[in-house]
Amino acid sequence: MLVPFEVKKIAVLRANGIGDLMFALPALAALRAAYPGAEIVLLAKQWHAEFLQDRSGPVDRVIPIPAYPGVGAPENTSSHRPDLEAFFENMAGENFDIAIQLHGGGRHSNPFVRRLGARLTIGLRSPGAVALDRWVPYVYFQQEVIRYLEAVSLVSAKPVVLEPEIQVTRRDVAESEGAVPPDSRPLVVLHAGATDGRRRWAPERFGAVGAELTRRGFRVIVTGSREEEYLIRRVLEAMPCPGQGVSTLSLGGLAGLLSRAVLLVSNDSGPLHLGNAVGLATVGIYWCGNLFTAGPMTRARHRPAISWRLECPLCGRNTIQDNCDHHVSFVDDVPVTEVIEHCLELLGTLAETNRQPV
């Protein structure tokens, strides 16, 4: 759909996690191509501003948003605060031509976007959410990258890439080399963390994969946040050969480390999708429902190892039809042998076709 006025400034609301940002990058790239002269402003969190600062890409500026109920903050957060009123007053002064909602189904985020004072609002809408000027239905089972590309198509932004792409800077690489100095061995990264316990493959299984790859001459690095150091220890304890754990890198430093690796083996988590965006080959452990929404769309560099479990291991409820609150692993039935086979096949294919990351 055409926009019946000149577009000088676009606001995009996307204020959630690492993987969520990666999924939105192709839509942001489409906006940049469609409106090369417009300023694209990402309304997000402070970490987005720090990560994207001085990093070339489709976003010109990041404005961190204050705590807003259901948009990057708990739903019970007060919406009647002076800082919120001041924020929306400032946003009205930005004179956005288009405001785009890429933050969920819109129950909370559509009212947020409507308060920005843009000439045109577009985005996603689930049943019961207030309408924007132009919207597409939010249906859970849709590939996330395609979801956001469909949303920005409402303002004639056409896809230019299907896989997320993020620039790695010299600063990123330098930080990673401070934690993991280079040597002659090809680098493989294992990431055993995930915010949701249902998406976590057992650390001991990661350790078995790491042991096999170390035996074959690869250097294995286990990553995680400071809160995930216990998972790093468990992976390393399961490896009867030396490995290294890293929990101190910034997000940029992690991007630098991943850009130096030949392979990432990871749960379905932010670092997995960051690895995809920096061009790294990945073997991801996915629950089948999450594969549908968050899995990679290509296979030249990616192999998903899939759990088809539908029933909760604790209560037996079918989580597609009747979800429960248990957060035990839904992916521990993925065999170690399958993941190792994916790793070796992918590494062999990349070497044969001269596409192995450097």
C-alpha positions, 0 to 999 in steps of 0.5 A: 500500500502506498503512503500518500505523503512524504515520509521523513521519519519512521518509528518502530516499536520492538522492545524485547530480547536478542532473538526478537531483534534479530527476527525484525532485522529483515523488516527493518532492512526492507524499510530502509530500502523502501524509504532511503531518505527517512530516519528510522528510529527504533523504540526499544530498551537501553541495551538496544541503544548500546548494542546498535551504537556505531554499528551500521545497519538500517536503524539510524537512532534508538530511543529507549522507552520507559517502563510501560505495562506489557511493553518491555515491562510487567503488565501490572506496571503503572501507566499513570506516571509523570515520566510516561507523560513526558515521554509521549509528549517528547514523541509527539514532538518527533513528528513521526510520519509512520509508527510501526508496531512489531511488538506482539499482538498489540493488546498493550503495544497498539495503544502505545503506538497510537500515543506516538502521534504519528500521521500513520500507524501500522502493525500487528493486531490480535483479536481484542487489540485496538486497531491501527490505521493499517494492520495484519492479524497476529496469528501465533504460528507464523514464522517470525521473520515473515510476520514482520515483513508482512507487517511492513508490506503495509507501507510498500516495504518489500523484502531485500533479505530473508535472513537477519544480518548484523554488522560485526565491528573491530571493537566486537572482535577485539573484546572477544580476543581478550577473552578467547585469544586466537590459536590455530584450532577452528573454533566451535561455540556451545551455548546451553542457556535459554530463558525458558527451561522448556527450551534447554537441552541438558548440559551433559548432552552439550558436553558430549558434543563438545567432547567429540568435536574436541577429539576431532581437533576443534577448540570448544568454547562454552558461552552463557551469561553470568546467571548461566555460569552453573550451566557452563560448569556442567557442560565443561564437567561433562567433557573429559577434555579441556574446554573454556567457559566464557560468561563476561562478554558484552553482546557485541563481544559475543557477536565478535566471538561468534564471527570467529567461529566455524560452528555454533551449537545452541538451544533456541535462544538469543545467541543462536539467532545472533550467530545466524545474523553474523553469518555463522553455521548453526546447529540449533536444538528446537522444540517443534512449535518453536521451530515453526516460528523461530527456526532458520529458513535456509539449510546451507548453514543451518541444521535444526535438531527437533523435538516432536514432544507435545505432552508435558513430561511432568503432567502429560498435558498437550501443550498445543491444546492446553498449555501448562506452567511447567518449565521442564525441558521439552527437548531432552529427547533429541539424541546426542548422536543426531546433533553430532551428525548434524555438526559433522555433516554441516562442517563437511559440507561447508568445507567442500563448498568453500563456504566455511566461515573464517 
